[in-house]
């Protein structure tokens, strides 16, 4: 005789064993995230990016996403973003009434673009067929307590510029720029659109950075997270390894205490 708690266990188990998300490539196949610096990563700590790639190569899992390797309490942050994005795409596609703009690659039709060591998976593309120019779309969920005067985040600007560069290269379209739409996760009527400028210089800087990260050993990359306003260290799975590298770089002395103070306790 099955007990009600067996049903609860079965539901929990089903959630824990959910499929990992895979990203189809624009040119066919499935994106191997371990081989590219993605647009969502490019503005984060260089050492963390490289250590993430090595972890992915060794385990097949992305340490930043909700997987069997990660405790479920960390899923909320990522799932909230996915849920808000689904909400936007659902409403946008059902309510779309513009003849001037064509929306492509939203929701289930999302694709990843690659070039060199860079990849990107935009939330959508808006194409104006009058001049074959496009805007890259990025949808972001936002905590209701966010200080909106500080938006858009620099990492999000970088994400849009890298994505725009990759789309232009793959689809042979002219980049007009990007649009980031921040949506309050608790009140979807609070929405903050930001137009993002695209320049070739900005795109080239990101390309150089991606190549530098992929061709450098983690210990030779700067621990940028320690000095970043993005709380990279707080969400990093490599604090122990990073601490060892910093200590080694300081002639074997243990600077863990200093690091811990700098990084608000993430090395503790
Ligand atoms: S602990 Fe901080 S500085 Fe070190 S790799 Fe992670 S994010 Fe970068």
Boltz pocket constraint, residues with backbone or C-beta under 6 A from the ligand:
constraints:
  - pocket:
      binder: B
      contacts: [[A, 45], [A, 46], [A, 47], [A, 48], [A, 51], [A, 222], [A, 223], [A, 224], [A, 225], [A, 226], [A, 232], [A, 233], [A, 234], [A, 236], [A, 237], [A, 238], [A, 239], [A, 242], [A, 243]]
      max_distance: 6.0
